[in-house]
Amino acid sequence: MILNHQAPWLAAGLIAAALALAGPNGAGAQLRDPPPGWDMWDPGWTGQEELWDPQRADQGLRWRIDRHEAFRQSGVPAAYRGASNPFASTPAVLEQGGALYAEHCAGCHDPAGTGHGEAGLALYPSPALLANLVRTPAGVDEYLLWAISEGGGPFDSRMPAFEDRLTREQIWQIITYMRAGFPAGGTGRD
């Protein structure tokens, strides 16, 4: 069993997913309550097919499920397989990554990566919670490179593709900055 300081946000995510499936009036999937003293990693509860059934989820949740499910089933597209970030978290890289993040990402994802940027407030689905994503098992380098490069187009979400706007090096600098915990609050300044 693996539990650490990140467990509370994951539990909140599972509960939010269950509530989203239930819908505003409680209609939708009939999920079993977790047993007393439940372990969030227990496949007996979290593995309920109805919990993750894309057909029962609203469209916004399906968009998120589709990318994660594609990654889980097939990995990333061939162009991103095996890619790993060449940058260390040096002050120069973090400064450059922060400036790029502020210019291209913070408007939707907000300076701290919590998905509440001014430009993203009207988007559906809402922008990804990058501060959490970079800490999850799905947030590996090749996944982040794929998501930023190709955006949400393959999954019908509004995330723009940056492969024609930023170099791969710039995308890696942004990823380095995010992995460092958004140290300048997305401003690109210390």
ABEGO torsion letter per residue (X at the ends): XBBBAAAAAAAAAAAAAAAAAAEAAGBEBBBBBBBBGBBAABAAAAABAAAABAAABBAAAAAAAAAAAAAAAAEBBAAABGBBBABBBBAAAAAAAAAAAAAAAAAAAEAAGAGABAAAAABOBBBBBAAAAAABAAABAAAAAAAAAAEAAAAGBABBBAAAABBAAAAAAAAAAAAAGGAAGGAGBX
